[in-house]
Amino acid sequence: MEVADSFKDYELIDASRGEKFERWKDVYLLRPDPQIIWDNGDLKEKYKDKINAIYYRSNKGGGHWENLKKTPSSWIVNYKDLKFNIKQMGFKHTGLFPEQAYNWDFMINKIKNSNRKIKVLNLFAYTGGATVACLSANANVTHVDSSRGMVEWCKENVDKSGFKDSEIRYLVDDVVKFVKREIRRGNKYDAIIMDPPSYGRGANKEIWNIEKDLYNLVLLCSEILSNNPLFFLINSYTTGLSPTVLNNLLTIIVDKNHKGKITCGEIGLKITSNNLILPCGIYGRWESNE
């Protein structure tokens, strides 16, 4: 288990009965999390004087936020030199997954230590946490997501972090169709990042199913790797998908033609009230030996 523990503006304070109590800079949120099956008391009661907002799930799907205190419509959190715009989204999210700081640190260090200009492709790129991290290391980034709203949000994060004039392309597109076009164009990338959902729809309602489609996508992406790739990172929140599955994909596809180092595992966040670790997803990573 790898733990992201350097995020000063984020803190996972407590977790109990399917809920987590978090601090996002000066804003305190209570949100559901299916991994929290233990009982550490009633968090609504325990932190009733601190909670800014609570997210309630609906039995019909989705849910809603209840603001108990005045909560800004958006606010900025810092991770080291990176800045991210946080908002209360319709499906419990805030636009950022703080455990991904573990991967951001890896990307930044790997790119900086390469001592060359790195061309990065970020797929299912969401609001651009990895995009901002790579830009901070002076990489050239292509950011692809099927949601126009998420791409616009990434632009906000890039601007707030001071990288508006960096080398970046934003694309609202279906990931698979985009990669196929890049193959035809002959475009190559030194680093590929992907954060595929379990299920999803592309820009034109294309269906994505991670269990059926991930292998073929990784295979396609292997065709647009440069002759001297730096890293290939897959991140997933799909319940039941083992890190070893990602290791296997990278071994039989990427490492077949580019010998390097493969690591895989879980990523989590420390709960500060009791030092337990909340698992937050898995990763599989191929990296060059440079």
C-alpha angles and dihedrals in degrees: 000000000000114000125206101217106155100078104114095177092052128060131173097212104177143348131200143142095009096313137100127206112212141178117219100188100296098345121091119207134184113206136168122255122180093210092067102087096147129093119238097154136280105312093193089060097036094054101025093128094052106040115109096182141000127207115218121197120224122227087227094055132276118035143203144259123245113201110210094177133024105289124185117244087234137356139181126251123188129220105188102299094344124097128203132189111229124204138167104254126201095250101052095271129121100204095260137074105207095197087068088075085088089063094041090058091051093050094047094049094044093050095044093048093050090074091211138089108275124205111210131195115200113193125192079013098173113185093345110256091148091039092057091045092053093045089054087060090052096254126152106242134198109197117199128183133148093226117082090199092057092048090052089049090053089054088055091052093047091049094047090050091053098248099113091121095046124114103274138141121201118204131181099203148121106274098223094048091047093052091049089053091049089054090054091047092050094235117159135198132203094208132026125195125185133178103183121190122229089245132001150143128246128229090280097038095273110166120240123193114175095209092052101033110032097080093052092046093052088047091053092046091054087066092060097048114115122242089259106037121185104201146340115206128188120187124186141181094185108135112236096018108125123222086233089066089061090046090054093050093050092046098052097037113027103024090047091076102017115046112212145118123303124199130173138174148112128306121212148166127237117240103225097206094063108003093244116144122238110210110228106177145305136272138198119196135186115190136176121250093241 
